[in-house]
């Protein structure tokens, strides 16, 4: 019986692996590359219903949320669903000790209670244009002495404006152009976008639901969190994008998603649209090793230390917990990612796989008489070896000193220094006003000098232990000469003597500014040293970076040529542009003797409950609903309450908040994470192990309706029961 069960599970896993499709596909290529496969796997729509350049399609209900996540439109009046962790910074923005929405949740019971979110944007993609030929023509004609304009954002912005003028595409504050290189700059696409800037927070569950499991469960499966939040897009009276105004009204959208409550089954076809951030599928094996030993090593080593200090301080004080909630979550996310990725790259022997793939391409080049692939490969290998120390140092500076020590971000004082040196009253007055405005951003409600001091002591000492004396940034000469190499003493001096040690210290200085005092200020010198040190590592790698970009373009061109010859569809690396990925819902085996089912239920939340661990506290109201089995129309056929599910789609960072569609294009869930075994997916996809985790839409609506009592939000949605 056990043998039969194991064979059955293996059969399921094998079948699913055939239907877990690698690729973050361009919408413009779906008809040519993916339509037949998607429909064979179960898609019940035409590709034009998914994406059409000329008509309204599902694409028009998928939005870029804040530039780093994805969202979906779920009502005719601009209601947007995304992840709790995507909205986290804005939930935190509105939170205080008196109104702790992070802990208690937030629900606007009518439109007047919806809270404006300063700085938040939601972006629609209006058009996607293949402009490869146009860009290449411009590159041939334009003066390009270094031959690097093909990757220059500034140059491509100019080309985009030129193209828009030629094609009579009008732009303004809210209609934007984005021209990006794809496939190592072998192709170019132009995105015409509409940006909405009046976005208001509508609802968010308490963190005990939205972040249930927190760091312990992050990047893991099975999951039991209700990782969702809701916002609304507002426009002017004519329905056009506008800056915040109390008179603005909810946007009447041209497309919103229907929500399906019928549930999911093993093997169901799904597809996801979203804005995956970055991946590196075209790396050679040497680059993978470099990533493991530099970026991932530094994230693991440095962020772990920072998080320990922040965690202690946040546990000690409610105000600090709210201040640093978003910063902690952001740092922790890719700390664990780096650990899991390195473990997976070793366990799954990704280096061996990469070596095999690159040898296939090199053999193809030799057989076809094309030496460009071999030349590109050798160039990349040589460059990776040459730049290794500079990359290692740059990542140490970035993680420990730029991200870790917050006072490295004090306002730039160069203009103020110049004004003081000029001794011109008008110039000093203007520079003072400018510095005061920048200082307001630094001394914001989420900054604690005492926390910064404690973190900085740990990270400066750690940086010094990682980098040899003769290679450290310049401020360490001062630390050695004036503080006998004692980094703690240096940090204490910064926070007691600097004009940026507090708002009060800066105000006192600005009343009686002194050019020499500013020049010798320890925080000012530190911030400049960090910036200069980082730029120095970039400059040290400049020639290698330029040569690498050329070689990478040639290498990717070889991959494209090789795959086209074999009739294999290809997709570009993720770069925060709109993509589609598809696969089937499925259980998987992470290791011998283990099987993880494709779904979780509220029973698992109760089993994980630990009132002594803030990551696993269960709200009393949720326990009450569970005990009464008061799940309403959202329960599974067997009476259980679904929470999350896993599907074999190819997701990465930026897909957070993405809509998960069933075969009919109806919303069944919201993507929020990947599994630990699939963290190698940024470099190499593994169909047997990689899964995307999603909040079951039934759990989302259950929390809104039964837990929050916000049925008015359900009433404005289109529900298929």
Buried (B, 14 or more C-beta within 10 A) or exposed (E): EEEEEEEEBEEBBEEBBEBBBBBBBBBBBBBEBBBEBBBEBBBEBEBBBBBBEEEEBBBBBBBBBBBBBBBBBBBBBBBBBBBBBBBBBBBBBBBEEEEBBBBBBBBBEEBEEBBBBEEBBBBBBBEBBBBBEBBBEBBEEEEBEEEEBBBBEEBBEBBBBEBBEEEEBEBEEBBBBBBBBBBBBBBBBBBBBBBBBBBBBBBBBBBBBBBBBBBEBBBBBBBBBBBBBBBBBBBBEEBEBBEEEEEBBBBEBEBBBBBBBEBBEBBBBBBBBBBBBEBEBBBBBBBBBBBBBBBBBBBBBBBBBBBEBBBEBBEEBEEBBBBBBBBBBBBBBBBBBBBBBBBBBEEBEBBEBBBEBBEEBBEBBEEEEEEBBBBBBEBBBBBBEBBBBBBBBBBBBBBBBBBBBBBBBBBBBEBBBBBBEEEEEEBBEBBBEBBEEBBEEBBEEBBBBEBBBBBBBBBBBBBBEBBEEEBBBBBBEBBBEEBEEBBBBBBBBBBEBBBBBBEEBBEEBBEEBEBEBBEEBBBBBBBBBBBEBBEBBEEBBEEBBBBBBBBBBBBBBBBBBBBEEEEEBBBBBBBBBBBBBBBBBBBBBBEEEEBBBBBBBBEBBBEBBEEEEBBBBBBEBBBEBBEEEEBEEBBBEEEBBBBBBBBBBBBBBBBBBBBBBBBBBBBBBBBBBBBBBBBBBBBBBBBBBBBBBBBBBBBBBBBBBBBBEBEBBBEBBBBEE
